[in-house]
Amino acid sequence: QVQLQESGPVLVKPSQSLSLTCTDSGGPIITNYYCWSWIRQPPGKGLEWMGAIAKSGRSYYSPSLKSRTSIPRDTSKNQLTLQLSSVSPEATAVYYCARDQHYWGQGTQVTVSS
């Protein structure tokens, strides 16, 4: 059974980097078996697709976030990571990981504030 769980800091200061992790309690995250995505939802706004890592291992990013986002392929830790640099208060959101856009984690709230 797929049970995704996001984790990371709750509060981040502006200009700092944010790193989130996604794990699957139902088993290891194997990036070359599925497509894994990160999505976020700012308060009062809709879902925003941030990026994904495909089965091939190639990563794809939202054009608006591409310069500051990284979703590295890590075959050793069996987890999915999101790295977002130079965050601003506009990055305050609930962050979700998803597998094939079908299975979603419950999300983790991140607030960017000084």
N, C-alpha and C positions, 0 to 999 in steps of 0.2 A: 504494500500500500504506500502510495506516495504521500508524504507529509513534509512539505517544505517549511523551513523556518528561517526567517531572516534575523540577523543579529548585528549589533554594532552600537556605536555611541548614540546616546539620546540627545546630547547637546554638543554642538560644534560651534566654534567661534568663526566669525567671518574671516575669509582668506585662508583658513586652514583646509586641510584635505580630509575627505571623508572616505572611510573604508568600511564596507558592509560585507557580510558573509551570508551565504545561503547554504543550508545543509538539508539533507533529506533523511529523516529518521527511519524511513523505510528502506534505506540502502545507500550506497555511495552515489555521489553525483559523477556520472561518467559523461564528460562533455561530448565525446564523439558518438554517443548513442542518440542524443536528442538535441533539440535547439533550446537554449537557455536564455532567458531574457530578464532584464531589469526594467521595471516600470515604476513610476512614482505618481502620487496624487497630492498636489498642494492643497491646502485647506480651501474649501469652497470652489475648487476647480476640478476639471476632468482628469482622466488618466493621461499620463505622458509616457510614451515609450522612450526609453533612454538608449537602449542598445541590446545586442544579443551576441551570443557566440553560437555559431552553427556547428553542425556535426563535423564539418570539415576542419573545425578549429579556427576558422576565420571569424573575426569579430566585426560587427556592424554597429554603427552608432548614429544616433540622431544628429543631423547636421548642426543643430544649435548647440550640441553638447560635445561634439566630436573632439574638440581640442582639449577638453578637460576630463574626458571619461575614458576609463580603461576597464575592460572585462577580460582579464587574462585567462588563458587556459592553464589550468593546474591539474595535471593528472595524478599528482602525488598525494594531494590532500583530500581528494574526493569532496571538494566543496566549490562553490561558485563565489567569486569575489567581484565586488564593484568598487572601483576607485574613482572618486570625483575630486578634482583639485580646485583650489581657489573658490570655495563655496561662498555664497552670499545668502542673505536672509531669504531670497527667493527660492533657495534650495530646501527650505522648510517644507516637509512633505511626509507622507507615509510611503515608504519604499517597499516594493514587492519584487520577489523573484518568481519566475514562472517557467514551467517546462512545457515546451510546445504550445505555449499560450493556453494550455488546457488545465494544468495543475498550477495552482497559485499558493503562495504562502499567505499567512494572515497579515503580513506587513509589519513594518517596524517604523515607529514615528521618529523622525529626526528633526530637531529644531536647530536652526542656525541663528545664533544671537550672541551678542557680546555681554 
